[in-house]
Amino acid sequence: MKLSAVICTHNPRLDYLSRTLEALRAQTLPTTEWELLLIDNASRSPVADSISLTWHPNARHVKEEVLGLTPARLRGIQETQLQLLVFVDDDSILEPSYLEKAIRIGESRPDLGCWGAGCIKPEYEKRPPEWLEPWDDALAIRRLDRDLWANIPGFNKSLPFGLGMCLRRTVAFRYASLCQNDNVRRSLDRSGESLASCGDSDIAMLTCELGLGTASFTELKITHLIPERRTTRQYMSRLIAARAESAVVLSSLYKFDDSNLSLGRLRILKLKYLFHRIRYMASGCPVGFELTLAKFRGELDGHQRVLKSRTTLTSNLTSGKKIRLPRGFTQPAS
């Protein structure tokens, strides 16, 4: 077998999950050449009771009781020994040749550690409001007009979304080992009501740290099924704030903005947030201002979270307590 397709799901919409599996069943890659793992992440009703995988000779259900997308991904990594993993969301429809192309890219581009779809089009349950389009990248929508790749850690459009991410086992194993004792890293993705969503960026950036590249290819195509509830102002506001907060924390892990993470920077962010809040109220509360405000709020929360961790660290060092440094947080200068 050449690859493992891993679906992580928590209380799934069965109609969406069924379409995801139908698309996998229609893959041009013979089922004898890949395995399928369906990770049931602490769902209220066991997914195995509702979803049959008997059509696939190398498929199995796996239960993961620790809630969260990161624990579910880690379980998927643990359960397979194949050299290529493809993470398939439970609301995504892969084009029929997706797995076959993923293998071909992996064989022809040994310089890449992870790669994914450059074309992710939405299928909305209900016609979305007009204001959503400028913000729909938060819903993992991607419309690249050319292939992009990079091998320098940092936020850029070559970083593949978790939706359809193809990952070499060497990178997956290293990521799993780092997550074992790193609560900061484990908090970067969704869990329960949290909409944190930078776990996939963490994997991609780690790929570059390991000397490999990341890429998004226009030939890899996915349809993303988006329910009506995810197109509301309230949901989008929460999502954008959570993404912004996660991005700040992730940047601190890789020390991209380390020089800017200070009390002075925090004061500036607070002033900017208050300024945009005043503009939002004075403008009659249009959605564009609301979502911009949410982004500032998320960045502010992220900086406060990082600085709080450092303050706690300083306090413990001063008191003589022995503590373990969280990854990405350096010992403050005396």
CORSUL-V898605 format. One record per pair of residues at least 6 apart in sequence whose ideal C-beta (glycine too) atoms are under 8 Angstrom apart, sorted by sequence separation. I is the first residue (numbers start at 0). J is the second residue. D is the distance in whole Angstrom. If there is no record, write none. Layout:
I|J|D ; I|J|D
//
This chain:
39|45|6 ; 52|58|4 ; 87|93|7 ; 105|111|7 ; 108|114|7 ; 121|127|8 ; 149|155|6 ; 159|165|7 ; 178|184|5 ; 189|195|6 ; 206|212|7 ; 207|213|6 ; 228|234|6 ; 229|235|8 ; 250|256|5 ; 251|257|7 ; 282|288|5 ; 316|322|8 ; 324|330|7 ; 26|33|8 ; 39|46|4 ; 52|59|7 ; 63|70|6 ; 104|111|7 ; 177|184|6 ; 178|185|5 ; 188|195|6 ; 189|196|6 ; 206|213|5 ; 315|322|5 ; 8|16|6 ; 39|47|7 ; 52|60|7 ; 63|71|5 ; 76|84|7 ; 127|135|8 ; 147|155|8 ; 149|157|4 ; 187|195|6 ; 188|196|6 ; 37|46|6 ; 75|84|7 ; 105|114|8 ; 147|156|5 ; 148|157|5 ; 149|158|8 ; 186|195|6 ; 187|196|8 ; 188|197|7 ; 229|238|8 ; 247|256|7 ; 251|260|6 ; 279|288|4 ; 6|16|8 ; 37|47|8 ; 50|60|8 ; 104|114|6 ; 147|157|4 ; 187|197|5 ; 188|198|3 ; 203|213|5 ; 278|288|6 ; 279|289|6 ; 312|322|7 ; 63|74|4 ; 75|86|7 ; 187|198|5 ; 188|199|8 ; 23|35|7 ; 85|97|8 ; 279|291|8 ; 312|324|7 ; 6|19|7 ; 37|50|7 ; 47|60|4 ; 61|74|6 ; 85|98|7 ; 101|114|8 ; 143|156|7 ; 187|200|8 ; 275|288|7 ; 279|292|5 ; 312|325|8 ; 46|60|7 ; 61|75|8 ; 72|86|7 ; 121|135|7 ; 187|201|5 ; 316|330|7 ; 37|52|6 ; 316|331|7 ; 85|101|6 ; 275|291|6 ; 276|292|6 ; 312|328|6 ; 35|52|6 ; 45|62|8 ; 61|78|6 ; 121|138|7 ; 184|201|6 ; 275|292|5 ; 308|325|6 ; 83|101|7 ; 312|330|7 ; 313|331|5 ; 4|23|6 ; 83|102|7 ; 97|116|8 ; 121|140|5 ; 141|160|7 ; 309|328|6 ; 312|331|7 ; 35|55|5 ; 119|139|6 ; 120|140|7 ; 272|292|7 ; 275|295|6 ; 308|328|6 ; 37|58|7 ; 39|60|6 ; 119|140|6 ; 139|160|5 ; 35|57|7 ; 36|58|8 ; 37|59|7 ; 39|61|7 ; 41|63|7 ; 83|105|5 ; 119|141|4 ; 120|142|8 ; 139|161|8 ; 309|331|6 ; 34|57|4 ; 35|58|4 ; 36|59|6 ; 37|60|5 ; 38|61|5 ; 39|62|5 ; 40|63|5 ; 41|64|5 ; 118|141|7 ; 119|142|8 ; 139|162|5 ; 272|295|5 ; 305|328|8 ; 33|57|7 ; 34|58|7 ; 35|59|8 ; 37|61|7 ; 38|62|8 ; 39|63|7 ; 41|65|7 ; 117|141|6 ; 118|142|7 ; 271|295|6 ; 272|296|6 ; 30|55|5 ; 31|56|7 ; 34|59|8 ; 36|61|6 ; 38|63|5 ; 40|65|8 ; 41|66|5 ; 116|141|7 ; 118|143|7 ; 30|56|6 ; 31|57|7 ; 40|66|7 ; 117|143|4 ; 1|28|8 ; 30|57|7 ; 40|67|7 ; 161|188|8 ; 174|201|7 ; 268|295|7 ; 272|299|5 ; 40|68|7 ; 117|145|8 ; 174|202|5 ; 177|205|7 ; 4|33|6 ; 6|35|7 ; 8|37|7 ; 117|146|6 ; 2|32|8 ; 3|33|7 ; 4|34|7 ; 6|36|7 ; 8|38|7 ; 9|39|8 ; 16|46|8 ; 20|50|7 ; 24|54|6 ; 40|70|7 ; 92|122|8 ; 117|147|7 ; 268|298|6 ; 269|299|6 ; 0|31|7 ; 1|32|5 ; 2|33|5 ; 3|34|5 ; 4|35|5 ; 5|36|5 ; 6|37|5 ; 7|38|5 ; 8|39|6 ; 9|40|4 ; 11|42|7 ; 24|55|7 ; 40|71|4 ; 171|202|8 ; 174|205|6 ; 268|299|5 ; 0|32|6 ; 1|33|6 ; 2|34|8 ; 3|35|8 ; 4|36|7 ; 6|38|7 ; 8|40|6 ; 9|41|6 ; 10|42|5 ; 20|52|8 ; 23|55|8 ; 170|202|7 ; 173|205|7 ; 0|33|6 ; 3|36|6 ; 5|38|6 ; 7|40|6 ; 9|42|6 ; 10|43|6 ; 17|50|7 ; 38|71|5 ; 0|34|6 ; 8|42|7 ; 10|44|8 ; 16|50|6 ; 38|72|8 ; 114|148|8 ; 265|299|8 ; 268|302|6 ; 11|46|7 ; 164|199|6 ; 170|205|7 ; 13|49|6 ; 38|74|5 ; 166|202|7 ; 170|206|5 ; 173|209|6 ; 13|50|7 ; 38|75|5 ; 111|148|7 ; 161|198|7 ; 265|302|5 ; 8|46|6 ; 161|199|3 ; 164|202|7 ; 264|302|7 ; 265|303|7 ; 36|75|6 ; 160|199|6 ; 164|203|8 ; 170|209|6 ; 38|78|8 ; 110|150|7 ; 159|199|7 ; 169|209|7 ; 119|160|7 ; 158|199|8 ; 161|202|8 ; 170|211|7 ; 265|306|6 ; 36|78|6 ; 158|200|6 ; 196|238|7 ; 260|302|6 ; 36|79|6 ; 116|159|7 ; 119|162|6 ; 194|237|5 ; 115|159|3 ; 116|160|7 ; 119|163|7 ; 159|203|6 ; 167|211|7 ; 194|238|5 ; 262|306|7 ; 34|79|7 ; 114|159|6 ; 115|160|6 ; 158|203|4 ; 196|241|6 ; 197|242|7 ; 204|249|7 ; 208|253|8 ; 260|305|5 ; 261|306|8 ; 113|159|6 ; 116|162|7 ; 154|200|7 ; 158|204|7 ; 195|241|5 ; 196|242|5 ; 200|246|8 ; 260|306|7 ; 34|81|7 ; 115|162|7 ; 116|163|5 ; 194|241|4 ; 195|242|8 ; 115|163|5 ; 193|241|7 ; 194|242|7 ; 197|245|4 ; 201|249|6 ; 115|164|5 ; 195|244|7 ; 196|245|6 ; 197|246|6 ; 200|249|6 ; 204|253|6 ; 260|309|8 ; 114|164|8 ; 115|165|6 ; 195|245|5 ; 243|293|8 ; 247|297|8 ; 113|164|6 ; 114|165|5 ; 153|204|7 ; 197|248|7 ; 201|252|7 ; 239|290|5 ; 243|294|5 ; 246|297|8 ; 247|298|6 ; 113|165|6 ; 152|204|4 ; 197|249|5 ; 243|295|8 ; 245|297|8 ; 246|298|8 ; 113|166|5 ; 236|289|6 ; 240|293|4 ; 243|296|8 ; 244|297|4 ; 248|301|5 ; 112|166|7 ; 113|167|7 ; 153|207|8 ; 159|213|6 ; 232|286|5 ; 236|290|6 ; 239|293|5 ; 240|294|7 ; 243|297|3 ; 244|298|7 ; 247|301|3 ; 251|305|5 ; 112|167|5 ; 152|207|4 ; 157|212|8 ; 158|213|5 ; 159|214|7 ; 235|290|6 ; 239|294|5 ; 242|297|7 ; 243|298|5 ; 246|301|7 ; 247|302|6 ; 111|167|8 ; 151|207|6 ; 152|208|6 ; 157|213|5 ; 159|215|5 ; 163|219|7 ; 237|293|8 ; 240|296|5 ; 241|297|6 ; 244|300|5 ; 245|301|7 ; 248|304|6 ; 0|57|6 ; 9|66|7 ; 112|169|7 ; 113|170|6 ; 150|207|5 ; 157|214|6 ; 158|215|7 ; 232|289|6 ; 236|293|4 ; 240|297|4 ; 243|300|8 ; 244|301|4 ; 247|304|8 ; 248|305|6 ; 112|170|4 ; 149|207|7 ; 157|215|6 ; 163|221|5 ; 187|245|5 ; 232|290|8 ; 235|293|8 ; 239|297|7 ; 243|301|7 ; 247|305|7 ; 9|68|8 ; 156|215|7 ; 162|221|6 ; 105|165|7 ; 150|210|8 ; 240|300|7 ; 244|304|7 ; 7|68|6 ; 104|165|7 ; 150|211|7 ; 162|223|6 ; 187|248|7 ; 9|71|7 ; 105|167|7 ; 150|212|4 ; 186|248|8 ; 187|249|6 ; 8|71|8 ; 149|212|6 ; 150|213|7 ; 7|71|4 ; 23|87|7 ; 101|165|5 ; 148|212|5 ; 149|213|6 ; 7|72|6 ; 33|98|6 ; 148|213|7 ; 149|214|8 ; 183|248|7 ; 97|163|7 ; 148|214|4 ; 5|72|7 ; 26|93|7 ; 147|214|7 ; 148|215|8 ; 7|75|6 ; 19|87|6 ; 27|95|5 ; 146|214|7 ; 147|215|5 ; 184|252|7 ; 19|88|7 ; 22|91|8 ; 26|95|6 ; 27|96|5 ; 146|215|7 ; 183|252|7 ; 5|75|4 ; 19|89|6 ; 22|92|4 ; 23|93|7 ; 25|95|5 ; 26|96|8 ; 28|98|4 ; 93|163|6 ; 146|216|5 ; 5|76|8 ; 19|90|7 ; 22|93|5 ; 26|97|7 ; 27|98|8 ; 28|99|4 ; 91|162|5 ; 146|217|6 ; 3|75|7 ; 19|91|6 ; 22|94|8 ; 26|98|5 ; 27|99|5 ; 91|163|6 ; 143|215|6 ; 145|217|7 ; 146|218|8 ; 257|329|8 ; 16|89|5 ; 19|92|6 ; 22|95|7 ; 26|99|7 ; 88|161|7 ; 144|217|7 ; 254|327|7 ; 5|79|7 ; 15|89|6 ; 16|90|8 ; 18|92|6 ; 19|93|8 ; 28|102|7 ; 88|162|5 ; 141|215|7 ; 143|217|6 ; 252|326|6 ; 253|327|7 ; 15|90|5 ; 23|98|8 ; 86|161|6 ; 88|163|8 ; 252|327|4 ; 3|79|4 ; 86|162|8 ; 87|163|7 ; 251|327|5 ; 12|89|8 ; 86|163|7 ; 251|328|7 ; 3|81|5 ; 11|89|5 ; 12|90|7 ; 85|163|7 ; 86|164|5 ; 2|81|6 ; 5|84|6 ; 7|86|7 ; 11|90|8 ; 85|164|7 ; 1|81|7 ; 2|82|8 ; 3|83|7 ; 4|84|8 ; 5|85|7 ; 6|86|8 ; 85|165|5 ; 86|166|7 ; 0|81|6 ; 1|82|8 ; 2|83|4 ; 3|84|5 ; 4|85|5 ; 5|86|5 ; 6|87|5 ; 7|88|8 ; 8|89|4 ; 84|165|7 ; 85|166|8 ; 1|83|6 ; 2|84|7 ; 3|85|7 ; 5|87|7 ; 6|88|7 ; 7|89|7 ; 83|165|6 ; 84|166|5 ; 2|85|6 ; 4|87|5 ; 6|89|6 ; 83|166|7 ; 84|167|8 ; 140|223|7 ; 83|167|6 ; 84|168|7 ; 139|223|6 ; 82|167|7 ; 83|168|7 ; 138|223|7 ; 82|168|5 ; 81|168|7 ; 84|171|6 ; 138|225|6 ; 80|168|8 ; 113|202|6 ; 113|203|6 ; 138|229|6 ; 76|168|8 ; 154|246|7 ; 68|161|8 ; 113|206|5 ; 4|98|7 ; 112|206|4 ; 76|171|5 ; 112|207|8 ; 2|98|6 ; 76|172|7 ; 154|250|8 ; 112|209|6 ; 76|174|7 ; 77|175|7 ; 113|211|8 ; 117|215|4 ; 127|225|8 ; 137|235|7 ; 2|101|7 ; 76|175|5 ; 112|211|3 ; 114|213|7 ; 115|214|8 ; 116|215|7 ; 117|216|5 ; 118|217|5 ; 131|230|6 ; 2|102|6 ; 111|211|6 ; 112|212|7 ; 113|213|6 ; 114|214|4 ; 115|215|6 ; 116|216|7 ; 117|217|4 ; 120|220|8 ; 122|222|5 ; 124|224|8 ; 138|238|8 ; 1|102|5 ; 110|211|6 ; 111|212|5 ; 112|213|7 ; 114|215|7 ; 115|216|8 ; 117|218|8 ; 118|219|7 ; 119|220|8 ; 120|221|8 ; 121|222|8 ; 122|223|7 ; 124|225|7 ; 134|235|6 ; 137|238|5 ; 152|253|6 ; 154|255|8 ; 73|175|5 ; 110|212|5 ; 111|213|7 ; 114|216|6 ; 117|219|6 ; 118|220|4 ; 119|221|5 ; 120|222|6 ; 121|223|5 ; 122|224|5 ; 123|225|5 ; 124|226|5 ; 125|227|4 ; 128|230|7 ; 137|239|6 ; 153|255|6 ; 111|214|5 ; 116|219|4 ; 118|221|7 ; 119|222|8 ; 120|223|7 ; 122|225|7 ; 124|227|5 ; 127|230|5 ; 152|255|8 ; 108|212|8 ; 115|219|6 ; 116|220|6 ; 119|223|5 ; 121|225|5 ; 123|227|8 ; 131|235|7 ; 73|178|6 ; 114|219|8 ; 116|221|5 ; 125|230|7 ; 134|239|7 ; 137|242|6 ; 108|214|7 ; 123|230|7 ; 69|178|6 ; 104|214|8 ; 104|216|6 ; 69|184|8 ; 70|185|7 ; 104|219|8 ; 69|185|5 ; 72|188|8 ; 100|216|8 ; 69|186|8 ; 67|185|7 ; 69|187|7 ; 100|218|6 ; 101|219|7 ; 69|188|5 ; 100|219|6 ; 68|188|4 ; 67|188|7 ; 68|189|5 ; 69|190|7 ; 67|189|7 ; 68|190|7 ; 97|219|6 ; 67|190|3 ; 97|220|7 ; 66|190|6 ; 67|191|8 ; 97|221|7 ; 66|191|6 ; 94|219|8 ; 183|308|8 ; 72|198|7 ; 94|220|4 ; 93|220|8 ; 94|221|7 ; 93|221|6 ; 69|198|5 ; 92|221|7 ; 68|198|6 ; 91|221|5 ; 92|222|4 ; 91|222|7 ; 92|223|8 ; 91|223|6 ; 92|224|7 ; 90|223|7 ; 91|224|7 ; 90|224|4 ; 88|223|8 ; 90|225|7 ; 90|226|8 ; 183|325|5 ; 184|326|6 ; 182|325|7 ; 183|326|6 ; 181|325|7 ; 183|327|6 ; 181|326|5 ; 183|328|8 ; 177|326|7 ; 133|287|8 ; 130|286|5 ; 134|290|6 ; 130|287|6 ; 128|286|8 ; 18|224|7 ; 15|224|5 ; 15|226|8 ; 12|226|7
//
